[in-house]
Amino acid sequence: MGKRYGIVGYPLTWTLSPKMHNRAFSFLGIRAVFEAYPVQDVREAVRLIKDTPLEGASVTIPHKEAIIPYLDEVDEVSREIGAVNTVIRMGKTLHGANTDWEGFLKAIKEVTALKGKEVLILGAGGAARAAAYAVKREGGSFTVASRTFRRAEKVAVDFGGRALPWEERGLWEGDIIVNATPLGSKGERPLSGEVIKPHMVVMDMVYTPRKTPLLEAALERGARVVEGLRMLLFQGVKQFELWLNIEAPEEVMWEVLTETST
């Protein structure tokens, strides 16, 4: 079988990470396998990574923030973001990294720059924190809205943005909307389509379905869109390179993602 890798989270119903990474292993002739491990308890997830053992792991909802205290080392950027989406085995130690912010940044920069832009981030979990970090790093400004206002306030304080009550998100005006909630995967839209204007860029981090209700609304209103599938690709490419220390076959990974998504 070779070396083992995997994704830990729950419920993992829609994950495309195994197909993406397994196609990359196969293309490069690497004896390795990447599997999905749906685990609800973060301590069980860490035990699984250690005992299987996994050489590397993707970390997704709901463990991105909770896993940090259980790792041996966490890099500076991940500590600043407060979330880890990548675990790398280094000998007997588990090292935490964050490639979400890089995946987000590369995906959005295919369509627009962030410098000087006003961004609305919907959600306050690990992915939202990665987006906030990237926006500030690039010289943009952001407003964050979450159903739990206290969590939105924490993101705002940590990264120098503004918190907005969830009920007032429809009043926001700016340049870029980023959905970092899972609502799109449930067929729901995180805000009214009327908020979207033709000059805006709208990104949904959800990638199943590929065109979420939010992106459909954005296209109908003449806005440019950024698919969550692009973020998935770019964060996955960076993960692959951190795990194996070789260049990832980006085009091959994109090909399998577009084959298996709708």
C-alpha positions in Angstrom: 0.0 0.0 0.0 2.8 2.4 0.7 2.4 5.5 2.8 -1.0 6.5 4.1 -2.6 10.0 4.2 -6.1 11.1 4.9 -8.7 13.7 5.8 -10.2 14.0 9.3 -13.4 15.8 10.0 -17.2 15.2 10.2 -19.3 14.3 8.3 -17.0 14.3 5.2 -20.0 13.4 3.0 -18.9 15.5 0.0 -15.1 15.6 0.3 -13.2 15.4 -3.0 -9.8 15.5 -1.3 -9.3 11.7 -1.6 -9.9 11.7 -5.4 -7.7 14.8 -5.8 -4.7 13.4 -3.9 -5.0 9.8 -5.0 -5.0 11.0 -8.7 -1.8 13.0 -7.9 -0.1 9.9 -6.3 -1.1 7.7 -9.2 0.1 10.3 -11.9 3.5 10.6 -10.2 3.9 6.8 -9.5 4.0 7.3 -5.8 2.9 4.3 -3.6 0.5 6.0 -1.3 -3.2 6.2 -0.5 -5.4 9.0 0.8 -8.6 8.1 2.6 -11.5 9.8 4.4 -11.8 9.3 8.1 -15.1 10.7 9.4 -14.3 11.4 13.1 -16.5 13.6 15.4 -14.1 13.9 18.4 -10.9 15.8 17.8 -8.9 13.7 20.3 -10.0 10.6 18.4 -8.8 12.3 15.1 -5.4 12.9 16.6 -5.1 9.4 17.8 -6.1 8.1 14.4 -3.4 10.2 12.7 -0.8 8.9 15.2 -1.8 5.3 15.3 -2.7 4.5 11.7 -0.1 6.1 11.2 -0.8 8.8 8.6 2.2 10.6 7.1 0.0 13.7 6.5 -3.6 14.7 7.0 -6.1 17.3 5.9 -8.2 18.7 8.7 -11.6 20.1 8.1 -14.8 21.0 9.9 -15.2 20.8 12.9 -11.5 20.3 13.9 -9.5 23.1 12.4 -9.4 25.2 15.5 -9.8 22.4 18.1 -6.8 20.3 16.9 -4.1 22.9 17.7 -3.5 22.0 21.4 -3.0 18.4 20.5 -0.2 18.9 18.0 3.5 18.9 18.8 4.3 21.9 16.7 2.2 24.6 14.9 3.8 27.1 12.6 3.6 30.9 13.2 0.9 31.6 10.5 -1.4 28.9 11.8 -1.1 30.2 15.3 -1.9 33.7 14.1 -4.9 32.4 12.1 -5.9 30.1 15.0 -6.7 27.2 12.7 -4.8 24.3 11.1 -6.0 22.4 8.0 -2.8 20.4 7.4 -0.9 18.0 9.6 2.6 16.8 8.6 4.4 14.0 10.3 8.0 14.9 11.0 9.5 11.8 12.6 7.6 11.2 15.8 6.1 14.7 15.9 2.9 16.1 14.3 3.4 19.6 12.8 0.4 21.8 12.0 0.2 24.2 9.1 -2.5 26.2 7.3 -2.8 26.2 3.5 -6.4 27.5 3.5 -5.3 31.1 3.4 -3.0 30.5 0.5 -5.7 28.5 -1.4 -8.2 31.3 -0.7 -5.8 34.0 -1.8 -4.7 32.3 -5.0 -8.3 31.5 -6.0 -9.5 35.1 -5.5 -6.5 36.7 -7.1 -7.4 34.8 -10.4 -10.3 37.3 -10.5 -9.4 40.4 -8.5 -6.8 42.0 -6.2 -7.6 42.4 -2.5 -5.6 45.6 -1.9 -7.9 48.5 -1.1 -11.0 46.3 -1.4 -13.8 46.1 1.2 -14.7 42.4 1.8 -17.7 40.8 3.6 -16.8 37.5 5.2 -19.8 35.3 6.2 -18.9 32.9 9.0 -16.4 32.9 11.8 -14.8 29.5 11.8 -11.3 28.4 10.7 -11.9 29.1 7.0 -13.3 32.6 7.7 -10.2 33.3 9.9 -8.0 32.2 7.1 -9.8 34.6 4.7 -9.6 37.5 7.2 -5.8 36.9 7.6 -5.3 36.9 3.8 -7.4 40.0 3.3 -5.5 42.0 5.9 -2.1 40.7 4.6 -3.0 41.9 1.1 -4.0 45.4 2.2 -7.8 45.0 2.1 -10.4 45.6 4.8 -13.1 43.3 6.0 -16.4 43.0 7.8 -17.3 39.7 9.3 -20.9 38.5 10.0 -21.7 35.3 11.9 -24.9 33.9 13.4 -22.9 34.0 16.7 -21.9 37.7 17.0 -19.4 36.9 19.7 -17.4 34.8 17.3 -17.6 37.5 14.6 -16.3 40.0 17.1 -13.3 37.8 17.9 -12.3 37.5 14.2 -12.7 41.3 13.9 -10.5 41.9 16.9 -7.9 39.3 16.0 -7.4 40.6 12.4 -8.3 44.3 12.6 -11.7 44.2 10.9 -15.3 45.1 11.8 -18.0 42.8 13.1 -21.6 43.0 11.9 -24.7 41.4 13.4 -26.0 38.6 11.2 -29.3 40.3 10.9 -27.6 43.4 9.3 -25.5 41.6 6.7 -28.0 42.7 4.0 -27.1 46.3 4.7 -23.4 45.8 3.8 -21.9 47.6 0.8 -18.5 46.9 -0.7 -16.5 45.0 -3.3 -16.2 41.3 -2.4 -18.4 38.8 -0.7 -16.9 35.6 0.7 -19.1 32.8 2.1 -17.2 30.8 4.6 -20.3 29.0 6.0 -21.5 25.5 4.9 -24.9 26.8 3.9 -24.3 26.4 0.2 -23.9 22.6 0.6 -27.4 22.5 2.1 -28.9 24.4 -0.9 -29.2 27.6 1.1 -28.0 31.1 0.4 -26.2 33.0 3.2 -27.7 36.4 2.2 -30.2 37.9 -0.2 -29.3 38.1 -3.8 -30.3 41.8 -3.7 -27.1 42.6 -1.8 -25.1 41.6 -4.8 -24.2 44.3 -7.4 -22.7 43.8 -10.9 -19.3 45.4 -9.8 -18.8 42.8 -7.1 -16.8 39.6 -6.9 -18.6 36.7 -5.0 -16.8 33.7 -3.7 -18.3 30.6 -2.0 -15.9 28.3 -0.2 -18.4 25.5 -0.6 -17.6 23.3 -3.7 -20.4 20.9 -3.7 -22.5 21.9 -5.6 -20.0 23.6 -7.8 -22.4 26.4 -8.5 -24.0 27.1 -5.1 -27.2 29.2 -4.8 -25.0 32.2 -3.8 -22.9 31.9 -7.0 -26.0 31.4 -9.1 -27.5 34.6 -7.7 -24.2 36.4 -8.3 -24.1 35.3 -12.0 -27.7 36.3 -12.5 -26.9 39.8 -11.2 -23.8 40.2 -13.4 -21.2 39.8 -10.7 -17.9 37.8 -11.2 -17.6 34.6 -9.2 -14.9 32.5 -7.6 -15.7 28.8 -7.2 -14.8 27.0 -3.9 -13.4 24.3 -6.1 -10.4 26.6 -7.0 -9.7 27.1 -3.4 -9.9 23.4 -2.8 -7.4 22.8 -5.6 -4.8 25.4 -4.4 -4.9 24.5 -0.8 -4.6 20.8 -1.8 -1.6 21.5 -4.0 0.2 23.3 -1.2 -0.6 20.4 1.2 0.8 17.9 -1.3 4.0 19.8 -1.5 4.4 20.1 2.2 3.8 16.4 2.7 6.1 15.1 -0.1 8.5 18.1 -0.7 8.0 17.8 -4.5 6.0 19.8 -7.0 2.3 18.8 -7.1 0.7 18.0 -10.5 -1.8 20.9 -10.4 -3.4 20.3 -13.8 -4.0 16.6 -13.1 -5.5 17.5 -9.7 -7.8 20.1 -11.3 -8.8 17.6 -14.0 -10.1 15.0 -11.4 -11.9 17.7 -9.4 -13.8 18.9 -12.5 -14.6 15.3 -13.5 -16.2 14.5 -10.2 -18.0 17.8 -9.3 -21.3 19.2 -10.6 
